Amino acid sequence: MLGMASLDETDIDILRLLSHDARRTITDIAEEVDMSGPAVTDRIDRLQDAGIINRFTVEIDRTQLGAGVQIFVQLDPGNSFDQLRSRLDGSDAVEHVMVTADGELWFNARADVHNVHSWLSALLEPAENAEYSVTLIDEIEWQPSLDGTDFALTCAECGNTVDSEGESEWLDDRMYHFCCSTCQNEFKAQLNQLKDGV
């Protein structure tokens, strides 16, 4: 069991540095936040264990690879949401998928400038009633920002914010966060019932 501590300013600084360059060395980060390398490593490990850092990735400039033009598509999937979401997730050309609060799928992708319509038709083929609009993107730049973000974990049982009084626990190879021991015990009891088939 891992006690849940709230994030401090150093955690935020480490996240900010990693969000701008995930390959930044521990030594470089340690110098920036005025800590030792092992202390920074411990912080990063804790952020991963808490589920705040999910993965380290790379941003590829696909224009350098001749990967086509950048398009942004606003898609109303009609009654084919699950099917279309699965197709978008499985397409190598689709870079980001967003789900709006009213059930639309927005995504950006790379497509051959001469075949955008036929490519989209093939991608969306099973959903004949889906409506979409396409915008050609001239330039796109990702600027990760942590400003104005309140880092708060959500209780797996009740949905409340987990603060420094909360608890975290590994259950079935996954880290869960709880606002209190009552929620933690209730969640574990329900999980055990599911395992027992009740």
N, C-alpha and C positions, 0 to 999 in steps of 0.2 A: 504494500500500500504506500502511496506517495502522497504526502501532505501537499495541499494546494496553496501556493503562495501567489500573491498578486504580482503582476508585472511591474517592474520599476523602470525608471528612466534609462538605465543601462540596457535593459532588455529591449526597449524601444529603439535605442541607438543601434544595437546589434542588428535588429530586424531591418532597420532603415538601410544600413550598410549592405546587408545581404540582398535586400530587394533591388538595389542598384547594380550589384555585381555578386552573384552567388559563388563565383570562383575566388573571391577575395580571400587572402590567406588569413589564418588565425593570428599570425604575428601582426599583420596590418590592422586587423580589427582590434587586437589587444592594445596597440599603440593609440588608436583613435579613441577608445573608451577608457584608457588609462587603467588597464587590468593586465594580469599575467595571461599568457597563452592558455595554460590549463584551466584557469577560471573562466575564460571565454568559451573554451570547449565544453565545460560543464554547463554553462548557460545555454549554449546551442543544443546540447543533448536534452536538457530539461524542456526547452521550447519544442523540440521534436516529440518528446514523450507526452507532452501536454496536448499535442495535436495542433499547435499554432504554426509550426513549420511542417508542411506535409511532404515537400520534396524540393530538391534543388534542380533547376532546369537551365536551359540555354535559349536565348532569343536569336532566331536565325533571320537574316535579311534575305528573304527569298528572291528579291529582285536581282541579287548577285548570282542566283542560280538559274535565272531564266524561267521562273516558275509561273509566269503569267501576270495578269493584272489583279489588283486587289479590288474585291467587290464587297459591298455590304448589303445583306438581304434581310428585309423585314417580312416574315412569313406568318400568315394566319393558317395554322394547320387544319382548321375545321375539326373533324372527328378523328383525325389520323395523327394526333400528337405523339403517342408512344412510338408508332412506326417511323415517323419522320425524325424524331429525336434520335432514335437508334441509327438511322441512316446517316444523319449529320455527324454523330459521334464516330461512326466507322469510316468516314470519308477522309482520305489523306489531304485533300485540298482544303478542307474546312479547318480553320485555325482556332476560332473561338465561337462558342455557342452560348447564347444568353436566353433565359426564359423570363418573359415579362410577367408582372402580376396578373395580367388578364389572359394569360395562356398563349401568347404569341412566342414564336421562336425567332430570334434575331441571330444572325451569324455573319462572320466575315470569312472570306475564302479567296483562293487564288484560282483564276480561270483563264483560259485562252481567250484573248480579246475578241477573236472572230467566232467563238463558239459558246458564248456565255449562255444564250437562250437554250441551245440544245443540251449543254451540260446540266443546267438547272432542271430542265424537263426530265432528263434521265435520273437525276438525283431524287427528284420529287415524284417520279412516275407512279408509285402506288397510290398517291393521294391526288386524285383528279380534281377534288373540290378545294384544294389548298390555293389560297391567294397570296401573292407576294409582290413586293416591289424591290427593284435592284438599283443600287447607287454605285457608280464607279468612283473609287477612292483615288484621289491624286497622291495623297501622302498620309501615312499613319505613323504615329510615334507613341510608344508606350512609356509613360513616366510613372513608375510606381511611387506611391505616396502613402505615408502613414499619418500625415497631418490630419487632425480632426477625428482620428479613429480612437474610439474607446475600446481597449482590449478587454473583453469580458467573455468568459467561458459560460456556456449554458448548461444547466442541470439536465442530465439525461432523463430524469424522472418527471420533474414538474415544469421545466423550462425557465426557471428563475435564473438570475445571474449568480455565478459562483464567485464568491469573494474569498478573502484570506481565511475565513472560517470553514470553507468547503473542504471536500475530500476528492481525491482521484484514485482510481483503482483499475488495474488491468483485469479484464474479464474476457476470456476466450480470445486472447491475442489482440485485444483492442482496449485503448484507454478510454474510460468513461469518467465524467466529472459530475459531482453532486454538490448541491448547496448546503446539505446537512446530512448527518448520519441517518436520519429517518428516511430521507429519499434514497440514500445509498442502500439501506436494508430492504426497502420496498422494491427497488429495482432488481436487486439480487434475488429476492423471493420470486418475483414474476419471471425472471430469467430461468430460475431453477424449475418453475412450473412448466414453462415452455419446453425445457429439455426433457422433463418427465412425461410430456404429452398430455398434461392436464388442461 
